[in-house]
Amino acid sequence: MSEKYIKEQILEQLRNNEDDYWCLPQYGLIADWYLRYWYLHIAVMQLLEIQDEYQGPWPLRDEGYKTARRGVMPAKEWWK
């Protein structure tokens, strides 16, 4: 993935997180901040090209996550 694409995905995640922080409680909903943090964490690691053996918490480490939805590469493929 290109650096520009990863930056765009990070910005999109940041915008969505801020919107959801303010809007979801109005509908009685709460975002899963734990997983959102890790999605952002992994995207930043990819942008900075940090290849760490720790691949995030379960379920990210064991099952991976939806690449199309999050726009970031599955943890097990970071350095392939």
C-alpha positions, 0 to 999 in steps of 0.5 A: 500500500502506498504511503498516501493511501495509508495517510488517507485511511488514518485521516478517515479513521480520525474523522470517524472517531471524532464524529462518533464520539459526539454523535453516537451517545445521542442515539444511546450508542457507544463506540468500541474505543478499544478496537478503534485504538488498535486499528489506528495503532496498526495503521500508524505502524504501517505508515512509519514502517515499524515491523513489530512482532506484536500483532495487536490484541485478539481478535486482531492477532488471531482472526485478522480484520476486514481489510476493505472496511478498515483500509489497513493490511492484516497484521500477519502481512505487515512485513511480507 
